Amino acid sequence: MRNLVYVFYLFFIAASCTKITPDQENKIVVEAFLFEGEKVDDIRLTKLLAYGGDDTIPQPINDAEIDIIWQGTSYRLENTNDSGYYNYPGIDLQVIQGEIYELKVNYNDFDISALTICPPKPQNVSITKDTMKLVFISLIDSFLTGGNLTPPDPDSVIVSWPNPNGEYFYVIAENVDSVKENIYPDFVIGLLSFFFQSQPTTESTYTFFDSDFTQYGKHEIRVYKVNQEYVDLYTSFNQDSRTQAEPLTNIINGLGVFTAVSYETVPLYVKKE
Amino acid sequence: MKKLIGFIFLFGFTSTLFAQFNLQGKIEDEATGESLPFVNVVLKSSKKGTATNVDGYFTLFNLPSDTSTILISYLGYGLSEFKLTPKDFEGQRVFEIKEQAIELKTFEISDQSKQTIKLTEDASRVSLNPAQLQNLPNLGEVDIFRGLQLLPGVSGTSESSAGLYVRGGTPDQNLILLDGINIYHVDHFFGIFSPFNAYAIKDVQFYKGGFPAEFGGRLSSVVDLTAKTGNAKKPSLAINGNMLSLNGVIESPLPKNLGSILIAGRRSYTDFIQSPTYNNLFDNVSEQDQDQQELGFGIGGFNQVEPDFFFYDLNAKVTLTPSDVDVISFNFFSSRDNLDNTAATTLGTFGKLETVDKTNWGNDGYSLKWSRQFTPKFYSKAILSYSKYQSDYELGNNFYTTDSLGNDSLLFGTKTIQNNTVEDVTFRYDATYQINQNHTLKFGTWITNNQIQYLNVLDDSINLQDRTEAGTTYSFYLQNRSEIGKLTTEGGLRGSYFTPTSKIYLEPRLSFNYNLIKNFRVKGAWGVYRQFINRVILENVFGGSRDFWLLSDGNTLPVSFAQHYILGAAYENNNWLLDVEAYRKNTGGLLEYSLRFGGFDDTNENFDNLFFRGTGVVNGIDFLLQRKVGAFTGWIGYTLSKVDYTFPKINQGKTFPALHDQRHEAKFIGSYTLGDFVIASTFIYATGKPYTAPVGQYYINLIDGSERQYIHFGDKNSQRLPDYHRLDLSITYNYELSFMEGNVGISFFNLYNRQNIKYKRFFLQEFDPDTFQPIPPEVVETDITLLGFVPNFFISLRF
């Protein structure tokens, strides 16, 4: 009987104990992108903007020790300014498709790490035509059409790439002209907030319409091959206040993303009709 | 495994004794002729005995003489004594007992006429008397499941669901049987009570864990409900009313003593008259729904309308007794909840915008049972049952243009649909062979075919889920109950073949009860349990009707698993019971579903990735102190428990407390009889349930140069809500006139209007509301509360 009481007592004690949780407010946010064939210069560390604190913007971390491990060799990154960005000044750290890269960060004796693999470059990227002709919509036109900004003869181009396995790709268009001319009056752009933004896709085509562009000029269409960890950034957009899902991350003991991407480009000229 | 199975059966069988006088009988209610299940029948001189089966039959072996005296006790009935005569041993003898207590204070068997619950000798098994529930405070309706929530080991703080959280389990892990019909959803009126009409149920057997091999398919507990067969002696009518609904029960014998019939129906009048009780209850759930809409989970709130809501349930049972040993019954059950929250707004002369918001859910079931007491030793029953749970939810917007004549024509519309249908066809055969007074062998088979459809379409275009599933479970079991001296043991094995996985699953079970010294016994149970169908929880305050069931496939949806370990002790005399049970439950194949999808390329995303699998561990101990007789009866229950989950892809793989984890829960239930008045009160105190709180936010610049904001939550469920407590009170006056009897009373839920918190709502404030200047972001918390003070009036008339 005494033993039975002792067992119950032990059970009581065990059930009453609670674990000490780590300090969540000091989590480090990693924003680290490796671009195939380019220098490593897009690594940023910031602090979490903790609720109830004094900060209104996230504070950069400029005194962390950051290493990229590639093929068994460690490459120490340097902090070049006070905005939390780090780069590797040498040329011996190369971002090559198919290679695995490890990120290691030490900050205030707190270690975080992450792994990524550089995906293969998209192949055989094609575009249905290299020029789109758009109608300039003047201030007067805008008033006359009662705000209807749809061109009378809409145009489009289709960008294609092989994707037999349904992998993730990501497409953007960037105006690379030195002089940029707006298609719409400035105040309309300001009011309607035109903003082209694609999202990761498992399709093998992407269609650009007139409305995706706000400027004339030479554009570079970039088709990125992206990893799951980059896609996860998008799946975390709709955080539900009831389920309170934590954003997905591949950073161990931290937040954010460490990922490698590779891309291919095709030119597109956006011209006046 | 073979050794284990061999041990289980050796554990049960021992030596055999041969009877001199064997009594075969049946127990019935004296007033109605209703057969009474699970009644204790014991020999007065030795207190050795047996219990009736579900049809009221029993066989008592080895009576020392044909003039022995037996005692019969049953929950809600007085203790009865019968002096046997040699004639009683000629064939089957019917014993009639009545609810009024007889003064038999000298015996070591207590009068159970005032008891609401009775702990059986088996570990974790409780009998509940539905008739006594009407004396306890209620939330508008007398409810069996709310009664079960007053037991230790069952959460009594889940006001928004009638579902049972039993020893760390979730409501979908409970096997709910109504005359053999498998019921899949028990939330009626937004979960405030269950769909089972307490006036149509005569017996409830509740297994909190460690249940025997004859039950399977669920991980946590069993609620075995037996409906009344109806008055077999004379027609009777009962009408019950309260501030939500009207309830009628008609019972009648069939012509030529063929049997009896019972029809019970309950319907709310909430779509015609909104009583203060209804408004109180509805306002609470609609406040939560409004909160959900404000957070962007729905559309609405722009045009306030009175929602159209009603619920009903119907029980019917026809019982035929073609012979003394045959019982054939047909049982029908239907329950439905219907909420129409549709609203329309006129858009000037252009037309109108209609927001459709309809929710409809319910159960339908039928069963046909044939049971026969073939010989005094052999009884069997066969049940063919059909059960259907259906839940339809529609939320949409329709834009109409209006012509000069005022006619509307639909311009365009979008809608979101969540429909789930679960169909269950079960054939069940259970046989009991009473080898002798020491050994009872049970064996049988359950064959269940499930058909499930689940459709979840967003805005007419995104098929989140479109599943049609079918599967059959073939189960067989064999168990032996052995009573040798002070030791009672039960060992069994259940084997199931599940067609979607094409695998066989074995579930051994063991339990024991040992009377160590007078009035003191120790008990225990161990068992393996499997579940082949999962209910996926989608947070929704309106009745949980957006939860959905899916069959296991062995991959994305695993066959879930549990192992129970129970060890306890009980001290019981005529007046008091002190019961303690410690338990551990290891579970695997737990499922969580997260709608964490983005706006990209939705048609191509593999939504099976939204399912997360994990394991759980429950440790707990239940205490029960019960006062069984006298003017003041009741019990104190206390539970200390811990429920931990581990999901490799949630919370970075770290163990976290389950959402229903509650460390301490104490319940005080008391009932005082003063003449024709019964004053009853319940008080519940529980420590807070866990929740997850946001800690901060961060930003990531994406490849296209855009910046995205993310909210970082702390460790999952690492914070605790404030403690929960609530006092309920009821006063019932029982009356009896020459032509009728009944009761009338008033009940107060949450008497001191405690503002218990259901969950917290978070709002991120980044600008000063007065100056609109940026400020350090801070989280503003809003407490969404549970029910406040709710009064209710009720009356019952029985003719």
Interface residues (C-beta under 8 A of the other chain):
Chain A: L4 V7 F8 F11 F12 A14 A15 S16 T21 P22 Q24 E25 K27 V29 E31 F33 R44 T46 L48 L49 A50 Y51 G52 G53 D54 D55 T56 P58 G166 Y170 I172 F195 F196 Q197 S198 Q199 P200 T201 T202 E203 Y224 V226 Y230 L233 Y234 T235 S236 F237 N238 Q239 D240 S241 R242 T243 Q244 A245 E246 P247 L248 L255 G256 V257 V261
Chain B: Q292 L295 F297 E539 A569 V580 A582 S594 L595 R596 F597 G598 G599 F600 D601 N604 N619 G620 I621 L640 S641 K642 N651 R663 T692 P694 V695 G696 Q697 Y698 Y699 I700 N701 L702 I703 D704 S706 R708 Y710 I711 H712 F713 G714 D715 K716 S718 Y759 R761 F762 L764 P774 I775 P776 P777 E778 V779
